[in-house]
Amino acid sequence: RDPSPVLADLSGSGMLRLASKRASLATPRLARGLAYPPHTVLGMPALSPTMTEGGVEKYLVKVGDAIAAGDRIAEVSTDKATVDFDVVDDGIVAKFLIPEGTQDVAVGTPMIVLCDEPEDVAAFADFTAGAAAPAEAPAAAAPAPAPAPA
């Protein structure tokens, strides 16, 4: 039984959602043994087909703000331009995991925590990106073995 949560990239969008192998163990545990309230971790989005990393220029929301699908939540720099990051989920901003002005952030790196209820925001004060590490990249495919000589 592996109670550890996993992060899943949804359709290559760069948005990470906390998932679990068992619904009853869906959230990581705090050191004092309490679970985090239900939440979503948004990763650095891929805002262009060639984007592999970006920078957080400016957040357009604050901790505690309610956001809805389609809201602009940040300005993210790519190698070519600064682009708005529009959220696809509703929620309450609980914590920023990457400070404004940070550059060279890999796509998928945990960026923002959203929770469901305003009263849950305080529970994420000590939440760290380590509690929401991105899923491992798939291993490179091994080369096919050479055919045996006849």
Disulfide bonds with the S-S distance in Angstrom:
none
